[in-house]
Amino acid sequence: MTVRLSLFLTLVAVAPAFAQPAKQPAPVAKQAPVDDMVAFEKDLDALFVSGGLTADEAAARAGKVSPTVQRKVAEVEATIAQAEQVELARVPQIGGKASYTRNSYLAPIVFGPTSIPFLQNYYLAEASLNVPLSDYVWRYPKLVDAAHLALEVAKTTRSSAIVGAGQDGRLAYYEWLRSRLQVLIAQRQLAQVQATLGQVRALAEVQRLSRADLLRVESQEAQAEQTVDQLKNLSELREEQLRLLIGAKEEPMSIGEDIRKDLTATAPGSLDEAMQHAMSHRLDLRVLDQGIAAKDKQRQAEQANKVPKLSAYAVADYANPNTRVFPQEEKYTFTWSAGVQLTWTLNDALIATTTEHRLQAENDEIRADRENLLRGTKIEILAAQQAVQLAQHALATSQKGLVAAEEGYRVRKELLAADRATAVELVDAETDLTRARITALNARVDLRVALAQLTHALGDDTGAAR
């Protein structure tokens, strides 16, 4: 905006210098200068290249190479692993053990003629099975649902990051396009100032203009040159920003979206209707809704730790000697056992209470974030709707100004041919026409930016992320 204001002030400052006619018509001023507007149109045609980069392409490429998106992809993979881990918790606890034990020597117990020895070598192969019956009914279903919701949160967050990166790429594209237009217009303006300076010098040589007027136009030429340099630097900066966002590196960059083409913007509905549309389409809102549901499931699962747990178990032993055989014999014997048990631990119940409280607090945080996002979305939609309306009005106004400037230039050209106007007056009309073209082109870029912001605020740019 600062650069455009500087360029505008430069044009306004140059115009008064052009508007001072010579005291007497000089022969050098009777010939019309070269029609710079034709060259300007050719430069515009050359700026917009068929097959060049468009805003949609920039948005798509930005979504693919964004480091933020890549991080979200990694988070999705981590969440998938966590969900699989929760699924595995439903598998019954199956274990096995094999051991060898060497005991110190103990004298056998003697009962008259019978003695019971204490064996020193013990061999054991054991298999066990534990099934948490109550967790299957109460705890595991809620944990699995929470894990699936967490996975949906991660996937939706990734899609939201793609949309956000695409929006950044789209806006960066339009700013780069605007900077390229500013450079082109500044170069055209410099050419006009230089052409006028040649005529002013010719008039000054025949003493039709003062040296002060000549110095003033020369100063305007220096200012125009400085403006061109500043806008070129800005254009290089905007291009580098766009390259980083879309991963362009060293490939040539050309503009493929001709902003001179008209856009049709639908009439905005009421703010409440727009909010309802955004609530059903915006991915960042969906992320928070899914996060709230996931926290609720986790909190419900923790309640299972407050009550006794019912589980079934089974153990199979193949031991030498088997401790269930009396008297002990130095041989392998197979035995098994099975049963059910009801357990309750005070510490688990206390920890579950604090964990449930923490999850509820985290859920309240997400709900507060959602309310803030809803408020921000409402303001964002309203601002975007107003920006679209203002851009449409500015475009209509700039078109009227452009028509008036073109007509003024045409009339000045005819008057010059009839020796009823000077070349300086024609150049002044050219300056007004160039300024009108600047305003008209900027209005077209502003409209595209406003429409992109409104589309993003409504959540209608989520299609590319699915």
PyMOL commands that set and color helices and strands:
alter all, ss='L'
color gray80, all
select helices_A, chain A and resi 2-18+27-29+36-47+55-65+67-88+133-137+139-205+211-246+271-281+283-306+346-417+423-458+463-465
alter helices_A, ss='H'
color red, helices_A
select strands_A, chain A and resi 48-53+93-102+109-111+114-116+121-131+255+309-320+333-343
alter strands_A, ss='S'
color yellow, strands_A
deselect
rebuild
show_as cartoon
